[in-house]
Amino acid sequence: MTVMDNSTSLGVERPASVAEAAALLHGTRGPLLFRGAGTKQAWGGRITEPALIVETAELSRLLAYNPADMTVAVEAGMALRDLQEILGEKGQWLALDPPSAATGATVGGLLATGDSGPRRLRYGALRDLVIGVTLVLADGTVAHGGGTVIKNVAGYDLPKLLYGSLGTLGLVAEVVLRLHPRPETSATVTVASSVDRAGDVALRLLASPLEPSAVDWVQTGGGLLAVRLEGTRAGVEAQRRAVVEMLTEDGARADWHTGADEDALWQELTAPHRPAPDATLAYVGTLPSRTTDVARTLAEGGEAGGATTELASRPALGLHTARFTGAPDGVAKAFEAWRAQLLGMGARVVLHERPADVDVLVDALGPAPSSAGLLQALQHRFDPDRRCGPGRLGPWLAPSPTREDTPQP
């Protein structure tokens, strides 16, 4: 299916099968942009205008579901929320809860962007849940990696290569996933907390026999720490008592939430990780022990640039989202100052969302990682003409051809 992109004069193709996608890419030239629901188009580097946009809206079917083996195969354009609804009928789910699920994020898009949510702490990232994938390369070649059984370890580990690749290796067309039973019950314990205290509690939880599904801290309202527990009713109750005891050692008051109250709480806790008008969001990965340093340097960066900053952390994972607001030059200065300090600590920092007037002032990706040579070698293996995802990984990869470079028939 061919449509027009409303924001550009570019054509948009929506292949309805792997065979159609392969024929389409084989028969085209020039830069290619792959798009699912379009919820993370701002992630990574600035996109060079492609010659063609390929969307997965028509690749959204359930291919196979085996509840007994707890595996499911879907086309990459299936929205995560639709998949969860199907799996829920059998008491199962894909253990993934990214904030973008509510806006229609697709399975393929989530794999390509490496997006995740708070429950990553217990269940792992999507790369840990993918057991097979079908990829259409820029020349129309169809590649398969993994399989439909969890113990399959033969061949190239394509699923992990594609995780976070931002569409620079090819079009993710089909994905095979392993599932989990839905927990019998869930409860979340909350306590007012400084970021220092949150970091300390996270490290203690990691060293304890407790198994929280999520540990989140948000700066809003002076600081709130939330610890989510899932499992059987008896197991959750036993863990809840232990967590409450840990969180109230200093005399603080702990609350606990279940049902609709808990669902509403996690909507609030994930809000700082979602895009907002005029806000710049940056994603940071550190050691869990660095949570206090992330908060301290963010405050220093905001002061240096005259920008307002806010932090939301998953301290047990060492994953953080920083929000900047203010004048574009102040935001750019604050971000650059903060990133420079974090890079010196061995952190990784990538811009996720930013207004256009901030985008032109900063390098979204920053210095290339030590693995840049490996990334370039992989690109050469999968996409030697550098057609896929132009600009998404910016200077980390060899320069992509521009639309003007595309040979005319």
C-alpha positions as CSV (number, residue, x, y, z in Angstrom):
1,M,0.0,0.0,0.0
2,T,1.3,3.5,-0.9
3,V,0.3,6.6,1.0
4,M,1.8,10.1,1.5
5,D,3.5,11.3,4.6
6,N,1.5,14.3,5.9
7,S,4.6,16.2,7.1
8,T,6.6,15.8,3.9
9,S,6.2,15.2,0.2
10,L,7.7,11.7,0.6
11,G,5.9,8.5,-0.4
12,V,5.1,6.0,2.3
13,E,5.0,2.3,1.5
14,R,3.1,-0.2,3.8
15,P,4.0,-3.8,2.7
16,A,1.5,-6.4,3.8
17,S,3.9,-9.4,3.9
18,V,7.5,-10.3,4.2
19,A,7.5,-11.1,0.5
20,E,6.1,-7.7,-0.4
21,A,8.6,-5.9,1.9
22,A,11.5,-7.9,0.2
23,A,10.3,-7.0,-3.3
24,L,9.8,-3.4,-2.3
25,L,13.3,-2.9,-0.9
26,H,14.9,-4.9,-3.7
27,G,13.3,-2.6,-6.2
28,T,14.2,0.8,-4.6
29,R,17.3,2.9,-4.2
30,G,18.3,5.6,-1.8
31,P,18.0,6.1,2.0
32,L,15.3,4.2,3.8
33,L,13.4,5.1,7.0
34,F,11.5,2.3,8.7
35,R,8.7,3.3,11.0
36,G,6.2,1.5,13.3
37,A,3.9,3.7,15.2
38,G,6.4,6.6,15.0
39,T,6.5,7.0,18.8
40,K,10.3,7.4,19.0
41,Q,11.3,9.2,15.8
42,A,13.3,11.7,17.8
43,W,15.5,9.1,19.5
44,G,19.1,9.2,18.5
45,G,20.6,11.4,15.8
46,R,18.8,13.7,13.4
47,I,17.2,11.8,10.6
48,T,18.5,12.6,7.1
49,E,15.6,12.9,4.7
50,P,15.0,9.5,3.2
51,A,14.0,8.6,-0.3
52,L,11.3,6.3,1.0
53,I,9.5,5.7,4.3
54,V,8.5,2.1,5.0
55,E,5.8,1.6,7.6
56,T,4.8,-1.7,9.3
57,A,1.1,-0.8,9.8
58,E,0.0,-3.6,7.5
59,L,2.4,-6.1,9.1
60,S,0.4,-6.5,12.3
61,R,-0.9,-10.1,12.3
62,L,-0.6,-12.8,15.0
63,L,1.3,-15.6,13.2
64,A,1.4,-18.3,15.9
65,Y,0.6,-18.6,19.6
66,N,1.4,-21.7,21.7
67,P,0.3,-21.0,25.3
68,A,1.6,-24.4,26.4
69,D,5.2,-23.5,25.3
70,M,4.6,-19.8,26.3
71,T,5.8,-18.5,22.9
72,V,4.1,-16.2,20.4
73,A,5.1,-15.1,16.8
74,V,3.8,-11.8,15.5
75,E,4.5,-9.4,12.7
76,A,6.5,-6.5,13.8
77,G,3.8,-3.9,13.3
78,M,1.5,-5.4,15.9
79,A,1.0,-2.9,18.7
80,L,2.2,-4.1,22.1
81,R,-1.2,-3.3,23.8
82,D,-3.0,-5.4,21.2
83,L,-0.7,-8.3,21.8
84,Q,-1.1,-8.0,25.6
85,E,-4.9,-8.2,25.1
86,I,-4.6,-11.4,23.2
87,L,-2.2,-13.0,25.6
88,G,-4.3,-11.9,28.6
89,E,-7.1,-14.2,27.5
90,K,-4.8,-17.1,28.4
91,G,-3.4,-15.5,31.6
92,Q,-0.1,-14.7,30.0
93,W,1.7,-11.5,28.9
94,L,4.9,-10.3,27.3
95,A,6.8,-9.0,30.3
96,L,7.4,-5.5,28.9
97,D,5.8,-2.3,30.1
98,P,7.3,0.7,28.3
99,P,5.6,4.1,28.7
100,S,5.1,4.3,24.9
101,A,2.8,1.2,24.9
102,A,-0.2,3.5,25.7
103,T,0.5,5.4,22.5
104,G,0.6,2.4,20.2
105,A,4.2,1.4,20.2
106,T,4.8,-1.7,18.1
107,V,6.7,-4.9,18.9
108,G,9.2,-4.2,16.1
109,G,9.7,-0.6,17.0
110,L,10.3,-1.5,20.6
111,L,13.0,-4.0,19.5
112,A,14.6,-1.5,17.2
113,T,14.7,1.3,19.8
114,G,15.5,-0.9,22.9
115,D,12.7,0.7,24.8
116,S,11.7,-0.8,28.2
117,G,9.8,0.0,31.4
118,P,10.0,-0.4,35.1
119,R,9.5,-4.2,35.2
120,R,12.8,-4.6,33.3
121,L,14.3,-5.1,36.7
122,R,12.7,-8.5,37.2
123,Y,12.0,-9.7,33.6
124,G,14.8,-8.2,31.7
125,A,14.7,-6.1,28.5
126,L,13.0,-7.1,25.2
127,R,16.3,-8.5,23.9
128,D,16.0,-11.1,26.7
129,L,12.4,-12.0,25.6
130,V,13.0,-12.3,21.8
131,I,13.9,-15.8,20.6
132,G,13.6,-15.3,16.9
133,V,13.3,-12.6,14.3
134,T,12.9,-12.1,10.5
135,L,14.7,-9.1,9.0
136,V,14.5,-7.7,5.5
137,L,17.8,-6.2,4.4
138,A,18.0,-3.2,2.2
139,D,18.7,-5.3,-0.9
140,G,15.6,-7.4,-0.3
141,T,17.3,-10.3,1.2
142,V,15.3,-12.0,4.0
143,A,17.3,-13.1,7.0
144,H,16.2,-15.2,9.9
145,G,17.7,-15.4,13.4
146,G,16.8,-17.6,16.4
147,G,13.8,-19.8,16.2
148,T,10.5,-20.7,17.8
149,V,11.8,-22.6,20.8
150,I,13.5,-21.0,23.8
151,K,16.5,-23.4,23.7
152,N,17.5,-22.6,20.1
153,V,21.0,-21.2,20.2
154,A,22.2,-22.0,16.7
155,G,23.2,-19.3,14.1
156,Y,23.8,-15.6,14.3
157,D,22.3,-13.9,17.3
158,L,20.3,-11.5,15.2
159,P,17.7,-10.6,17.9
160,K,20.3,-9.1,20.1
161,L,22.1,-7.3,17.2
162,L,18.8,-5.6,16.3
163,Y,18.1,-4.4,19.9
164,G,18.5,-0.6,19.9
165,S,19.8,-0.5,16.3
166,L,17.2,2.2,15.4
167,G,16.5,0.6,12.0
168,T,20.1,0.9,10.7
169,L,20.4,-2.8,9.8
170,G,17.1,-3.5,8.1
171,L,13.4,-3.8,8.4
172,V,12.2,-5.9,11.4
173,A,9.3,-7.9,9.9
174,E,8.5,-10.7,12.3
175,V,9.4,-11.4,15.9
176,V,9.1,-14.6,18.0
177,L,8.8,-14.0,21.8
178,R,8.8,-15.9,25.0
179,L,6.1,-15.2,27.5
180,H,5.4,-15.2,31.2
181,P,2.3,-16.0,33.3
182,R,0.5,-13.0,34.6
183,P,1.2,-12.6,38.3
184,E,-1.6,-13.6,40.7
185,T,-1.4,-10.2,42.5
186,S,0.7,-7.1,42.7
187,A,1.3,-4.4,45.4
188,T,3.5,-1.3,45.5
189,V,5.1,0.2,48.6
190,T,5.9,3.9,48.5
191,V,7.7,6.3,50.8
192,A,8.9,9.9,50.6
193,S,12.6,9.7,49.8
194,S,15.6,11.7,48.8
195,V,17.6,10.5,45.8
196,D,20.4,9.5,48.2
197,R,18.1,7.3,50.2
198,A,16.5,5.9,47.0
199,G,20.0,4.9,45.7
200,D,20.9,3.3,49.0
201,V,17.6,1.3,49.2
202,A,18.0,0.1,45.6
203,L,21.4,-1.3,46.4
204,R,20.2,-3.0,49.5
205,L,17.3,-4.6,47.6
206,L,19.7,-5.9,45.0
207,A,21.8,-7.5,47.7
208,S,18.7,-9.0,49.5
209,P,16.7,-12.2,48.7
210,L,13.7,-10.0,47.8
211,E,12.6,-9.9,44.2
212,P,11.0,-6.6,43.4
213,S,9.5,-6.2,39.9
214,A,10.3,-2.5,39.8
215,V,12.1,0.2,41.9
216,D,11.4,3.7,40.7
217,W,12.2,7.1,42.1
218,V,10.8,10.4,40.9
219,Q,11.9,13.9,41.9
220,T,8.4,15.4,41.7
221,G,7.0,16.6,45.0
222,G,10.2,16.4,46.9
223,G,11.0,12.7,46.0
224,L,9.0,9.5,46.0
225,L,10.4,5.9,46.0
226,A,8.2,3.1,44.8
227,V,8.9,-0.7,45.1
228,R,6.6,-3.0,43.1
229,L,6.1,-6.6,44.2
230,E,4.4,-9.3,42.1
231,G,3.6,-13.0,42.5
232,T,1.4,-15.2,44.6
233,R,-0.7,-13.5,47.3
234,A,1.3,-15.1,50.1
235,G,4.6,-14.3,48.4
236,V,3.7,-10.7,47.8
237,E,2.5,-10.2,51.4
238,A,5.7,-11.6,52.8
239,Q,7.8,-9.4,50.6
240,R,5.7,-6.4,51.4
241,R,6.3,-6.7,55.1
242,A,10.0,-7.0,54.5
243,V,10.1,-4.0,52.2
244,V,8.0,-1.9,54.6
245,E,10.4,-2.7,57.4
246,M,13.4,-1.7,55.2
247,L,11.8,1.6,54.1
248,T,10.7,2.7,57.6
249,E,13.9,2.1,59.5
250,D,14.5,5.8,59.7
251,G,11.0,6.5,60.9
252,A,9.5,7.3,57.5
253,R,5.9,6.4,56.7
254,A,5.3,3.8,54.0
255,D,2.1,3.4,52.1
256,W,1.0,0.5,49.9
257,H,-1.1,0.4,46.8
258,T,-3.1,-2.3,45.0
259,G,-5.6,-2.5,42.2
260,A,-6.7,0.6,40.4
261,D,-4.9,2.8,42.9
262,E,-1.6,1.0,42.0
263,D,-2.3,1.4,38.3
264,A,-2.9,5.1,38.7
265,L,0.3,5.4,40.8
266,W,2.5,3.8,38.0
267,Q,0.9,6.1,35.4
268,E,2.2,9.0,37.5
269,L,5.6,7.4,38.0
270,T,6.2,6.8,34.3
271,A,4.9,10.2,33.2
272,P,8.4,11.9,33.6
273,H,9.8,9.3,31.1
274,R,7.2,10.3,28.4
275,P,7.7,13.2,26.0
276,A,6.1,16.6,26.8
277,P,5.7,19.8,24.8
278,D,8.9,22.0,24.9
279,A,10.8,19.6,27.1
280,T,14.1,17.9,26.3
281,L,14.5,14.4,27.6
282,A,17.8,12.5,27.9
283,Y,18.3,8.9,28.7
284,V,21.3,7.8,30.9
285,G,22.7,4.4,31.8
286,T,25.1,4.0,34.7
287,L,26.0,1.6,37.4
288,P,23.3,1.4,40.1
289,S,25.7,2.9,42.6
290,R,25.9,6.1,40.6
291,T,22.3,7.3,41.2
292,T,23.3,10.1,43.5
293,D,26.0,11.3,41.1
294,V,23.5,11.5,38.3
295,A,21.2,13.7,40.4
296,R,24.0,15.9,41.7
297,T,25.6,16.5,38.2
298,L,22.1,17.2,36.7
299,A,21.5,19.9,39.3
300,E,24.9,21.4,38.6
301,G,24.3,21.3,34.9
302,G,20.9,23.0,35.3
303,E,22.5,25.7,37.4
304,A,25.3,26.3,34.9
305,G,22.8,26.7,32.0
306,G,20.0,28.4,33.8
307,A,17.6,25.6,32.9
308,T,15.1,23.8,35.0
309,T,15.9,20.1,35.5
310,E,14.0,17.1,36.8
311,L,15.1,13.5,37.3
312,A,13.2,10.2,37.2
313,S,15.3,7.1,38.1
314,R,15.2,3.4,38.1
315,P,18.0,3.2,40.6
316,A,18.3,-0.6,40.8
317,L,18.8,-0.7,37.0
318,G,21.0,2.3,36.8
319,L,18.7,3.9,34.2
320,H,17.6,7.5,34.4
321,T,15.6,10.0,32.5
322,A,16.5,13.7,32.8
323,R,14.0,16.5,31.8
324,F,15.3,19.9,30.8
325,T,13.1,23.0,30.2
326,G,13.9,26.6,29.6
327,A,15.5,28.8,26.9
328,P,17.0,26.6,24.1
329,D,20.6,27.9,24.7
330,G,20.3,27.4,28.4
331,V,19.0,23.8,27.9
332,A,21.8,23.0,25.5
333,K,24.4,24.4,27.9
334,A,22.9,22.5,30.8
335,F,22.7,19.2,28.9
336,E,26.3,19.5,27.5
337,A,27.7,20.3,30.9
338,W,25.9,17.4,32.5
339,R,26.8,14.9,29.8
340,A,30.5,15.8,30.0
341,Q,30.5,14.9,33.7
342,L,28.6,11.7,33.2
343,L,30.8,10.5,30.3
344,G,33.8,10.9,32.7
345,M,32.1,8.4,35.0
346,G,31.6,5.8,32.2
347,A,27.9,6.5,31.7
348,R,26.1,6.5,28.3
349,V,23.9,9.5,27.5
350,V,21.6,9.8,24.5
351,L,18.9,12.5,23.8
352,H,15.5,11.0,23.3
353,E,13.2,14.0,22.8
354,R,14.0,17.7,22.2
355,P,12.4,20.8,20.5
356,A,13.8,21.7,17.1
357,D,15.5,24.8,18.5
358,V,17.4,22.7,21.0
359,D,18.1,20.0,18.5
360,V,20.2,22.3,16.3
361,L,22.4,23.3,19.3
362,V,23.4,19.9,20.6
363,D,24.9,16.6,19.4
364,A,22.2,14.1,20.2
365,L,24.6,11.1,20.4
366,G,27.8,12.6,21.7
367,P,31.2,11.0,21.3
368,A,31.3,7.6,19.6
369,P,31.6,4.6,22.0
370,S,34.5,2.3,21.9
371,S,32.4,-0.2,20.0
372,A,32.0,2.2,17.0
373,G,34.3,0.1,14.9
374,L,32.1,-3.0,15.5
375,L,29.0,-1.0,14.7
376,Q,30.5,0.1,11.4
377,A,31.5,-3.5,10.6
378,L,28.0,-4.7,11.3
379,Q,26.5,-2.0,9.1
380,H,28.9,-3.0,6.3
381,R,27.8,-6.6,6.6
382,F,24.1,-6.0,6.7
383,D,23.8,-2.7,4.7
384,P,26.9,-2.1,2.7
385,D,25.3,0.9,0.8
386,R,24.3,2.5,4.2
387,R,20.7,3.0,3.1
388,C,19.0,2.1,6.4
389,G,18.1,4.6,9.1
390,P,20.0,7.6,7.7
391,G,21.3,9.8,10.5
392,R,19.9,7.7,13.4
393,L,23.3,6.7,14.7
394,G,24.9,9.8,13.2
395,P,28.7,10.0,13.3
396,W,29.0,6.7,15.0
397,L,28.5,5.1,11.6
398,A,29.9,6.0,8.2
399,P,27.9,8.9,6.6
400,S,24.7,7.8,5.0
401,P,23.9,8.8,1.4
402,T,21.5,11.7,1.1
403,R,18.3,11.8,-0.9
404,E,20.1,13.9,-3.4
405,D,22.7,11.2,-3.8
406,T,20.1,8.7,-4.9
407,P,20.6,7.7,-8.6
408,Q,17.6,8.6,-10.7
409,P,16.2,5.9,-13.0
